[in-house]
Structure formats: structure tokens, C-alpha cells
Amino acid sequence: MATTDMGTVRFTATLARHRAAPAAAAPGATVRAVLDAALADDPLLRAYVLDDQGRVRRHVNIFVDGAMIADRVRLSDAVGAASEIYVLQALSGG
């Protein structure tokens, strides 16, 4: 019997202060698949993370198991069984 890999998407506390963003487990082998499933029922949160082209917004960084994703356009980075995906606000300053 095959098992379905599930990634867990977690959002920073900073984001949670402005918008309810509980952790969500979702199936998928890529960041795109997991995010699409995790954000399917929350278009406002999806719009915060992804632009209208489906790319990661400039003010957002995404990490999978502690490593920043390489593909911010197609979100093709691999997600393994039980991967942790963190969505963070990008920091800037000077």
C-alpha cells in the first residue's frame, strides 16, 4: 500500500498577529503542490504568500527543512515525507 507524503506548512508568529495562519499538513512532492493544497481554502493568505502569477512575493521567504527554496517562480523544490515548510516575512533594513 502506498503512503502519501505530507508536508507541514508553518507560518511565523509575525504573520499570525495580522491573519490567522495555523500550521497545515498537506500532501505533495513539491513546494507548489503542498502550498496549493494548504492554501486552497484561504485566498487571502494565499495572496499574502504568492502573487497573481503564483510566484513567491518579494516580502516572503520559504524554507524547506531549514534550507531556503531555490525556485521562487515554479516552486519546484522537493518536499519529502514529513518535511517542514516555513513561510516567513523577509527582513530588510540598513
C-alpha positions as a Markdown table, in Angstrom:
| # | Residue | x | y | z |
|---|---|---|---|---|
| 1 | Met | 0.0 | 0.0 | 0.0 |
| 2 | Ala | 1.4 | 3.4 | -1.0 |
| 3 | Thr | 1.6 | 6.2 | 1.6 |
| 4 | Thr | 1.0 | 9.9 | 0.8 |
| 5 | Asp | 3.8 | 12.2 | 1.8 |
| 6 | Met | 2.6 | 15.1 | 3.9 |
| 7 | Gly | 4.5 | 18.4 | 4.3 |
| 8 | Thr | 3.6 | 20.7 | 7.2 |
| 9 | Val | 3.4 | 24.4 | 6.4 |
| 10 | Arg | 4.1 | 26.7 | 9.3 |
| 11 | Phe | 3.8 | 30.5 | 9.4 |
| 12 | Thr | 5.7 | 32.9 | 11.6 |
| 13 | Ala | 4.1 | 34.5 | 14.6 |
| 14 | Thr | 4.5 | 37.9 | 13.0 |
| 15 | Leu | 2.1 | 36.9 | 10.3 |
| 16 | Ala | -0.3 | 35.3 | 12.8 |
| 17 | Arg | -0.7 | 38.7 | 14.5 |
| 18 | His | -2.3 | 40.0 | 11.3 |
| 19 | Arg | -4.0 | 37.0 | 9.9 |
| 20 | Ala | -5.0 | 33.6 | 11.4 |
| 21 | Ala | -2.4 | 31.2 | 10.0 |
| 22 | Pro | -2.4 | 27.9 | 11.7 |
| 23 | Ala | 0.0 | 25.2 | 10.7 |
| 24 | Ala | -1.4 | 22.9 | 8.0 |
| 25 | Ala | -0.4 | 19.5 | 6.8 |
| 26 | Ala | -0.9 | 18.9 | 3.1 |
| 27 | Pro | 0.2 | 16.3 | 0.6 |
| 28 | Gly | 2.6 | 16.9 | -2.2 |
| 29 | Ala | 6.1 | 16.2 | -3.6 |
| 30 | Thr | 6.9 | 19.9 | -4.3 |
| 31 | Val | 6.6 | 23.2 | -2.5 |
| 32 | Arg | 4.0 | 24.2 | -5.2 |
| 33 | Ala | 1.8 | 21.1 | -4.5 |
| 34 | Val | 2.0 | 21.4 | -0.7 |
| 35 | Leu | 1.3 | 25.2 | -0.7 |
| 36 | Asp | -1.6 | 24.8 | -3.3 |
| 37 | Ala | -3.2 | 22.2 | -1.0 |
| 38 | Ala | -2.5 | 24.1 | 2.3 |
| 39 | Leu | -3.7 | 27.5 | 1.0 |
| 40 | Ala | -6.7 | 26.3 | -1.1 |
| 41 | Asp | -9.3 | 27.3 | 1.4 |
| 42 | Asp | -7.8 | 30.7 | 2.3 |
| 43 | Pro | -7.4 | 33.0 | -0.7 |
| 44 | Leu | -6.3 | 36.0 | 1.5 |
| 45 | Leu | -3.4 | 34.0 | 3.0 |
| 46 | Arg | -2.5 | 32.7 | -0.4 |
| 47 | Ala | -2.4 | 36.2 | -1.8 |
| 48 | Tyr | -0.1 | 37.2 | 1.1 |
| 49 | Val | 2.4 | 34.4 | 0.2 |
| 50 | Leu | 2.0 | 34.2 | -3.6 |
| 51 | Asp | 1.5 | 36.9 | -6.3 |
| 52 | Asp | -1.2 | 36.7 | -9.0 |
| 53 | Gln | 1.3 | 34.7 | -11.2 |
| 54 | Gly | 1.8 | 32.1 | -8.4 |
| 55 | Arg | 5.3 | 33.2 | -7.5 |
| 56 | Val | 6.6 | 33.8 | -4.0 |
| 57 | Arg | 6.1 | 37.5 | -3.1 |
| 58 | Arg | 9.2 | 39.6 | -2.6 |
| 59 | His | 8.5 | 40.2 | 1.1 |
| 60 | Val | 8.2 | 36.4 | 1.8 |
| 61 | Asn | 10.8 | 33.7 | 2.2 |
| 62 | Ile | 10.1 | 30.0 | 2.2 |
| 63 | Phe | 12.3 | 27.3 | 3.8 |
| 64 | Val | 12.0 | 23.5 | 3.5 |
| 65 | Asp | 13.6 | 21.6 | 6.3 |
| 66 | Gly | 15.8 | 24.6 | 7.2 |
| 67 | Ala | 17.0 | 25.5 | 3.6 |
| 68 | Met | 15.7 | 28.4 | 1.6 |
| 69 | Ile | 13.9 | 27.3 | -1.5 |
| 70 | Ala | 15.8 | 27.8 | -4.8 |
| 71 | Asp | 12.8 | 28.1 | -7.1 |
| 72 | Arg | 10.7 | 31.1 | -6.2 |
| 73 | Val | 8.8 | 31.0 | -9.5 |
| 74 | Arg | 7.7 | 27.4 | -10.2 |
| 75 | Leu | 8.1 | 26.3 | -6.5 |
| 76 | Ser | 9.6 | 23.0 | -7.8 |
| 77 | Asp | 11.8 | 22.4 | -4.7 |
| 78 | Ala | 11.2 | 18.8 | -3.4 |
| 79 | Val | 9.3 | 18.1 | -0.3 |
| 80 | Gly | 9.9 | 14.8 | 1.4 |
| 81 | Ala | 7.8 | 12.8 | 3.8 |
| 82 | Ala | 7.2 | 14.8 | 7.0 |
| 83 | Ser | 9.0 | 17.9 | 5.6 |
| 84 | Glu | 8.6 | 21.2 | 7.5 |
| 85 | Ile | 7.9 | 24.2 | 5.3 |
| 86 | Tyr | 8.2 | 27.6 | 6.9 |
| 87 | Val | 6.7 | 30.7 | 5.5 |
| 88 | Leu | 8.5 | 33.9 | 6.8 |
| 89 | Gln | 8.3 | 37.6 | 6.2 |
| 90 | Ala | 11.6 | 38.6 | 4.6 |
| 91 | Leu | 13.6 | 41.0 | 6.7 |
| 92 | Ser | 15.1 | 44.2 | 5.3 |
| 93 | Gly | 16.8 | 47.1 | 6.7 |
| 94 | Gly | 20.0 | 49.0 | 6.7 |
